[in-house]
Amino acid sequence: MSGPSVMRDLHPHLDIGTRLVIVITFVLFVAALYIKGFGHGLLLEAGVFLVSVKLMLMAYKNSVVAKEVSERLDRMEAALVRMERTLESERPVPAAQRSDPASRDITEQSLAR
């Protein structure tokens, strides 16, 4: 997977708030490296940065899965509508609802007995 392709895939799933958090977190991480140096504080700052990235990746994955589930539900609904139409077209029409007067007369005679 190439870099630009990944960014195009991420774009529709990350809202402006998430992008802003990514930038701010990265800037603060770099500033902490500059101010604190490469000492013990680096591990703490790296841990905070990795937790932030993990939360953003989880949000991205959730967005992708939600879109896939929505598309799958739409396909299932369309299939159910097609099945209903097929069943409705195959269902016999009751004699009382037929427009043929001869069939209604036969039904009325059988009911009169």
Secondary structure by P-SEA (a helix, b strand, c coil): ccaaaaaaaacccccaaaaaaaaaaaaaaaaaaaaaccccaaaaaaaaaaaaaaaaaaaaaaaaaaaaaaaaaaaaaaaaaaaaaaaaaaccccccccccaaaaaaaaaaaac
